[in-house]
């Protein structure tokens, strides 16, 4: 079973496109893959996360701190569920994937900037974390 959805936002000449696919095969876990693309349509170039942070008036230090806080909270919640016997996706809040320079999936809807950590991009899981600015 496979499905693909997409959503696009055009705000201040920045086009953000989010593509989400759901994949389920046999007895394996459902996998959700998310890809995002951000373009400055006036200058015909890709927009970086740092550029979007600057547009929101956010420093890299503020963004890094919020990412650390949100992922640590998600890691603790997942561990609590694991201790109750649930099968969960284990996060490692110290992983390099949470470094700002390694964050590849992000988009803006004009009001907020979303950083997406879709673990299904690397493993068979539908788990993901979202950090919102």
ZIQUI-V832623 format. One record per pair of residues at least 12 apart in sequence whose C-alpha atoms are under 10 Angstrom apart, sorted by sequence separation. I is the first residue (numbers start at 1). J is the second residue. D is the distance in whole Angstrom. If there is no record, write none. Layout:
i: (I I)
j: (J J)
d: (D D)
//
This chain:
i: (6 7 20 21 22 78 79 103 104 105 116 117 118 5 6 7 20 21 50 78 103 104 105 116 117 5 6 19 20 21 38 75 76 103 115 116 117 4 5 6 19 20 75 76 100 115 116 4 5 18 19 20 74 75 114 115 116 3 4 5 18 19 74 75 76 98 114 115 3 4 17 18 19 74 75 113 114 115 2 3 4 17 18 72 74 98 113 114 2 3 16 17 18 71 72 73 97 112 113 1 2 3 16 17 71 72 112 1 2 15 16 17 71 72 111 1 2 15 16 70 71 1 14 15 16 69 106 108 1 14 15 68 105 106 107 108 13 14 15 67 68 106 13 14 71 2 4 6 8 10 12 13 14 91 1 2 3 4 5 6 7 8 9 10 11 12 13 14 90 2 4 6 8 10 12 13 14 16 68 89 10 14 15 16 67 68 89 14 15 67 14 67 64 89 64 89 63 64 89 91 63 64 88 89 90 91 14 89 91 61 88 89 60 60 71 67 50 49 50 49 56 63 48 49 49 52 56 74 75 49 52 56 74 48 49 52 56 74 49 56 48 49 55 71 48 70 71 47 53 70 71 52 70 67 69 70 67 68 49 67 49 66 67 49 66 67 37 38 66 36 37 38 63 35 36 37 38 63 35 36 37 38 63 34 35 36 62 34 35 58 56 36 36 53 35 34 34 35 33 34 33 34 32 33 34 35 18 31 32 33 34 18 31 32 33 17 18 31 32 33 16 17 18 30 31 32 33 16 17 29 31 32 33 15 16 17 31 32 33 14 15 16 30 31 32 33 14 15 16 29 30 31 32 33 34 14 29 30 31 32 33 14 28 29 30 31 32 11 23 28 29 30 9 10 11 12 20 22 8 9 10 11 21 8 9 10 11 21 24 8 9 23 24 23 22 23 22)
j: (18 19 32 33 34 90 91 115 116 117 128 129 130 18 19 20 33 34 63 91 116 117 118 129 130 19 20 33 34 35 52 89 90 117 129 130 131 19 20 21 34 35 90 91 115 130 131 20 21 34 35 36 90 91 130 131 132 20 21 22 35 36 91 92 93 115 131 132 21 22 35 36 37 92 93 131 132 133 21 22 23 36 37 91 93 117 132 133 22 23 36 37 38 91 92 93 117 132 133 22 23 24 37 38 92 93 133 23 24 37 38 39 93 94 133 24 25 38 39 93 94 25 38 39 40 93 130 132 26 39 40 93 130 131 132 133 39 40 41 93 94 132 40 41 98 30 32 34 36 38 40 41 42 119 30 31 32 33 34 35 36 37 38 39 40 41 42 43 119 32 34 36 38 40 42 43 44 46 98 119 41 45 46 47 98 99 120 46 47 99 47 100 98 123 99 124 99 100 125 127 100 101 125 126 127 128 52 127 129 100 127 128 100 101 117 115 100 100 101 101 108 115 101 102 103 106 110 128 129 104 107 111 129 104 105 108 112 130 106 113 106 107 113 129 107 129 130 107 113 130 131 113 131 129 131 132 130 131 113 131 114 131 132 115 132 133 104 105 133 104 105 106 131 104 105 106 107 132 105 106 107 108 133 105 106 107 133 106 107 133 133 115 116 133 116 116 117 118 117 118 118 119 118 119 120 121 105 118 119 120 121 106 119 120 121 106 107 120 121 122 106 107 108 120 121 122 123 107 108 120 122 123 124 107 108 109 123 124 125 107 108 109 123 124 125 126 108 109 110 123 124 125 126 127 128 109 124 125 126 127 128 110 124 125 126 127 128 108 120 125 126 127 107 108 109 110 118 120 107 108 109 110 120 108 109 110 111 121 124 109 110 124 125 125 125 126 126)
d: (5 7 7 5 9 7 9 7 8 7 7 5 8 8 4 9 6 7 10 8 8 8 8 6 6 6 6 8 5 9 9 9 10 8 8 5 8 7 5 9 6 7 7 9 10 6 7 6 6 7 5 9 10 5 7 5 9 8 4 9 6 6 8 7 10 10 6 6 6 6 8 5 9 10 7 8 5 8 7 5 9 6 7 9 9 8 6 6 6 7 7 5 9 8 8 9 8 7 5 8 5 9 6 6 8 6 6 6 6 8 4 9 6 9 9 5 8 6 7 9 9 6 7 5 9 9 9 10 9 6 6 7 10 9 10 9 8 5 7 9 8 10 6 6 8 10 10 10 10 10 9 6 8 9 9 10 10 9 10 10 10 9 9 9 10 9 6 10 10 10 10 10 10 10 10 9 10 10 8 8 9 10 9 9 7 9 10 9 9 8 8 8 8 9 7 9 10 6 7 10 8 10 9 9 10 10 9 7 10 9 8 9 8 10 9 9 8 8 9 8 10 10 10 10 8 9 9 10 10 8 9 9 8 9 9 8 8 10 7 8 9 8 10 7 10 8 9 10 8 8 8 8 7 10 10 9 9 10 9 6 10 8 9 9 9 10 9 9 9 8 8 8 9 8 5 8 7 10 6 6 7 8 8 8 8 7 10 10 10 9 8 10 9 9 9 8 9 9 10 6 6 9 7 8 8 8 9 10 8 5 7 8 9 5 5 9 7 5 7 8 9 7 10 9 8 10 9 6 9 10 9 9 9 9 6 10 7 8 9 10 9 7 10 5 6 8 8 9 10 9 6 5 5 10 9 9 6 6 5 7 9 9 7 6 6 8 8 8 10 9 8 9 9 9 7 8 10 9 9 7 8 6 10 9 6 8 9 10 9 8 8 9 10 10 10 9 8)
//
